[in-house]
Amino acid sequence: MSTNGSLRQLSMALASGALTPSSAVEQAWQRMQATEPEIRAWVEIDAAGARFAARELERSTNPRGPLWGVPVGVKDLIDVQGLPTRCGSGLRGGEPAGTDADCVKLLRQAGAVVMGKTVTTEFGYFAPGPTRNPTNPAHTPGGSSSGSAAAVAAGMVPLALGTQTAGSLTRPASFCGVAGFVGAKGQFSTSGITGLSPSLDSLGFLARTVADLHLAWSAMIGDELASEDKADGDSVRLLLWNGSGLGEVSADMVAAVEQAVAAISHEGVHCEDWTDHDVVRRLADDHATIMAFEAARERFWELQQPDRLSVPLAELLATGATTPEADYVAALYRVADARTFVDAALAQFDAILGPAALGAAPAGIEATGTPVLSRPWQALGLPVITIPGLRDSGDMPLGLQLIGAPGREHRLFSIAERIEASLAHV
């Protein structure tokens, strides 16, 4: 059994004894050695620490968690004890973190083995790191969870942690052709995570398939995989959102979404068009206001050194610093009103389905693409799953995003798995 594949299959092999944590770590290390020189997904690989942790798991008599022995990556905005948190910035030194972030503690409690820190854009904003897209290294992997998405897509690890403030996880998942999950606001602690915007920052995961994500999420919240919310044969009702007014969705993405809708409709999924586009457009604008205002305060120290920041981040912080507090408060109120409206829609429908990005990963690594299609849903703090399986005319990955209601994640995963299975036949 190889670590270059399904998290579910790997965890089963580890649980059965067909594979040991030490052998899983060595396989991951060998895969990194083979692919990292080109992909450049990692800031730091802690092979010695991972080997030690694997041996400790093998010696322990404690109950085995659902991720026992699984090698994982951690985005370099998230503290890992003994490793520095550089945040993609030269302003951060090499001093190691004194303790794990709360989410890393949950990973370790579930039995996972941290292989190291993955590349992030500068403080989770637009300035890219060195990471390449594994499908085509001449294209961006997206941002800011670029290293985590690329590490999973390249088969280095079956699971990696990421974060999202705008489109930092959904977009790289779509660009790299992997599955992504962004947790509902407040579901996971952000203690130990360097963020940009407390109202918007969320934890998420990247894995090869939606089923893998479901396993990881259940392990992190300490919950069993449930059967009561399965959507295999029952009625599913989806609202179809086309991204109207937020940017030019590529012809390939439009065609891919249409193919996906035809496939799931053929299998009995009921779909209706989302028509309240003004609500979503206002949410995108309000998200930008909230993010800039809060980022200027979260990164106040960095704001005092604009010459040591990238131009995009310096501009964001400067914009936030000059945004009137009244504008910020008004944006928060509008988001709350929109949340009531969208909650009412999700009481009638299971989820909202739409494109995860405007198109495939753009050529070049000087930019990471736009997060605009994620901004509205991130403003609302809703759980989002990126579903892989589609391709454009150049054979680059295209992802869909499925947006649901907090507290109904098991069903959201089940519907996403059903859609992912349908895409295999598109």
N, C-alpha and C positions, 0 to 999 in steps of 0.2 A: 504494500500500500504506500503510495507516494503522497507527500504533502502538497504536490503540485496538482490540486484538484479540490474536490468537495470537502467542505468542513464537516458535513455530516458523516461522510464515509471515513474520513480521518478519525473523527472522534469515536466512531464505532470500532475501528481497528485498534485504537488505543485502549478502549474499554475492554475489548475481548482479549487483549494480550498479544494480538497479531503484530503489534508495533509497540515499542517502548517510547517514553518521552525523549530519552537520549537519542534514539534513532530518528525520531521525528525532527528533533533539533538539527541533527547532522544532515538530514535530507534538505531541510530548509537552508542550511548554511551552504551546502553544495550548489543549490539552485541560485542562491545569491551570488556566489562566486562566478557562476556561469553567465548571469544576466545583468548584474549590477554595473559592470563597467560601461555598458551601453545605456541602461535605463536610468541609473543614478537616482534611485528612489529613497536612499537612506542618508541621513545626516551622520548617524553613528550606529554601527552594528556591534552589539555587546555579546559576542559569541561566548566569551568566558562566563559571563553572568548567566546566559541562557543554559549553558551546559551544567553549571552548578545548580541552577533551579530545577533542571530536569532530574538530576541525580537525587536531589532532595525529595522530589515527588515520588521517585521510585523507592526511596527508603522509608517514606512516611507510612504510618498505619492509619492516618486519618481517612475519613470517607472521601471518595474521589468525586470531584465536581464534574459537571457536564462538559467542561472544556479541558479536562485533565490531560496535560501533556501537549496541548495544541500550541504551536508557535504563532505569535501574533506580533504585529507592528503597532507602534503608538506615534501618532502625529506629534511633531516637535513644538506644539503649543501646550502639551499636556505633561505634567511633571511625572517623571519616573525616578524613584529614589536611586541615587548614585550616578545619575546621568544628567548632564546639563540640559536646560531648556533654552534653546537659542532663539526660537521664534522667527527663524529666517532673517535675523537682523544682526548687523555688526555691533549694535548697541548692547547686546547680551554677551556676557563672557562665558567662560567654561566652568563656572562653579557648579558642582552637582547639586541637584535637588535633594533636600533633606528628608523628604517623605514622598510617597506616591500620591498622585491625585486620587480623589475618591473613586473615579471610574476605573483606574488601574488597580486599586484595591479590590474592586468587584471582579475584575478579570482574574486576578491571582486567586481570589476565593473560589472562583469557578474552576481553577486548576490550570489556567493558561500560562504559557512561558513567554515572557517579553524578549523578543530578539533584538530590539533596539528602537531608535527614533527615526521616523520618516520625515521627508522634506515637507515643509510648508512654505507658502508665500510669506512675505514680510508682515509679521503680526496678523496673519490671516487675511490680508488685503490683496491688492492686485499685482505687486511686484513679484515676478516668478522666480522660482529656484531653478536648479539645473535639470530637473526631472524631465524625461522624455516619455512620449506615449508608446506603450509596448506594441500596439497595433502597427504604428508607423512612427518611428522616432523623429521624423521631421515635423511632427504635429505636436501641439500642446497637449498635456494630460489634463488641463484645467487647473483650477485652484479653488480654495487654498489647500485642500486635502490631497494634493497632487501625488505626494510620495506614497501615501496609504493606498490610493486607487491604483497606482502603477505597480506597487509591490504585489497587490492581489492579482491584478491582471496578468502580470508576468509569472505568476505561480511561485513567488518567493515565500509568501505566507498565505494561508487560507482565510485570514481574518485580520483586519486592522481597524484601529480607532481613528475617527476623524471628528471634525467639528463643523458647524455651519452657523454663519451669521447672516449671510445673504444667500449665496448658492454654492458655498464652499465644499459641499459633499455631493449634492445632487448633480452638479455639472461635471466634476471629474468622474463620477460613476458612469454618467452617460457617455462622456468622451472616451473612456477607457474600456467600456463594454462590460462593466461589472454591476452587481447589485449594490444598492446603497439604502441605508435607513437613517432618517433624521428623527430623533425622539421628540415627542411633544414637550413644549416648554415646561420645565419644572419636573419632568419625570426622573431625570438624572441630575445629581449634584454636579455643579461646575467648579467646585472647590479644587484648586490645583491646576486649573486651566487658565491660560492667559487669553482673555477674550477682548473683544472690541466694544460690545454693546450688551449690557446685562439684560435688557429687555428682549434681546434677539438671539443671543448665543445659545446653541444647543449641541449636545453630544450626538454622535452617530457612529455607524459601523459600515464597513465595506467588506463584501465577500463575493464568492463566485456566483452564487445563486440566491434567489429569494428564500428558499428553504434553509440555506445556510444562515442567512440573516435572522430568520425566525428562531433558529436554535440559539444564536448568539444573544439575541434580545431576551429570550426566555431565561438563559443562563444568567444574564446580568441582573435581571429583576428577581431572580430566585423563584421562578414560576415554572410549572410543568407545561409542556406543549399541550394545549387544550384541544378537545375535539368538539366542544359545544358550539364553537364559532366557525366551524369548517364551512366552506362555500362550494364544495365539490359538485353537488347536484341540486342545491336549492336555488331559489330565485335571487339574482343579483341585479341591483339597479345602480347604474352609473350615470353621472353627469359628465358630458364630454366638453372639455374646455380647450379652445384652439390657440390660446395665447394672444388673442386679438388686441391690437393696439399697443403692445409692449415691445414690439420689434418685428423684424421681417423673418418669419419662420421659413426655413429653406424648403424648396419644392420637394426635396427628398424626404424631409421630416414630415411634411404634410401627407405625402404619399404613404409613408410608413405608418403614420397614425391611422390613416384610412384603411390600410390593410389589416392593422391590428383590430380595429373596430369591427371590420367585416368578419374576421376570424372569431372573435368572442361573441358577436351577435349570432353567428351560425350555431354556437354552442349554447344559446339560450340566455345570454346576458342581455338585459334590457338597457338600452342606452338612449339618453335624451341630451340635447344640446344645452350647454350653459349659455344663457343669453344676457346675464347681468354683467357685461364687460366693464361698464363704468366703475362698478364696485371694485373690481380687481385692479383696474388702472390706478384708482385713487390709493389703494393699498400699496402698490409699488412705489408711488410718490411718497407716501407717509413713511414707509419703511426707510427710504433714503434719508429723510429728515431725522428720524429717530436714531438711525445708525450714526450719522455724522455728529449729532449733538452729543450722544453718549460716548462715542469714540474719542472726542476731544477731551473728555473728562477722564475716561479710563486710561488714556495714553497721554496724560498731561505732561509727564516728565519728558516723554519723547517729543512732544510738541515744542518744547523749549530748544530743541536741537534740529530744526527743520533741514539744515544742510546735511545732516547724516541720515535723512530719510529719502526714500524714493519720491519722485514727484507726485505720483498718485496718492500716496499716503499723506504726504505733507499737505496736499490740497484738500483731502478729506478732513484732516484735523483742523485746518484753517477754516474751512467751511463750517464745521461744527462749532468752533469757538465763536463764530460771529452769528450763529443762528439764534434768534431771539427765543428765550424760554417759552414765551407765549405760543410760538409756532410749534415748538416741541410738544407742549401740553395739548395743543389742539390736535396734533397728529395722533397722540395717544388716545384721545377721546374718539376720534374717527375710527381708529383701528378697533376699539372696543365695540363701537356701534356695528362695524362690519362683521365682527366676530359673531354677534347676535344673529345677523342676517345669514351668515354662512352656516352657523350651527343649525338654524332652522332648515336650511337646504339639506344638510347632512342627516337630519332627522327623517327626511323623506327618501334619501338615497344613501347607498352604502359608502360611496366614495366619489371623488372627482378624478377623472383621468385626462391627462394631457401630455404635451411634449415636455421633456425634462430640460431641453435646451433649444436654442433657435435652430440648431443643426448639428452636424458632426464637428469634431475638433478642428479648429482652423489650422492651416499650415503655419509653421514657425513656432518658436518657443519664447518669443519676446513678450507675448501677452497670453492671458489665460482664458479669454472669452468673456462673455457677459453673463451675470447672474440674474438678469431681469425676470426670467420666467419663474424663478424661485422666490423673489422678493415678496410677492403678496402672501404666499402661504407661510413664509417664515415670519412675517409680521403678525400673523394670526397664531403662531405657536402650535401648528397642527403637525401630527406625525405624517411623514412622507416616505414612500418607498420608491426608489428608482428601479425600474424593471428593464433588464438587458434583453438582447435577442434580435434586435433589428440592425440593418446595415444600410448605408447610402450607396449611391452608384459607384463610389470609389472604394467600397468595402470597408468603410470606417464605421465604427459603432454609433448607433442612435439609441437613446433611452427614452422610456416613458416615465412619467411620475404619477403616482397614485396617492391622493391626499385624502385622509380620513379624519375621524373624530377621536380625540383622546379617550382612552378607556375602552376602545374597541380594536386595539391593535391586533389581537389574535385573528379577528375576522379580516382585518385589512391585509395581514400577511397571507391568509388563505385565498383571498381574492387575487392578490398579486401573484401567488403561485399558479393559480388557474390561468391568469393572463399569460404568464411566462411560458406555461406549457403550450398555450395556443400559438404563441409566436414561433415556436419550433416548427410549425407547419406553414408559416407565411412565406 
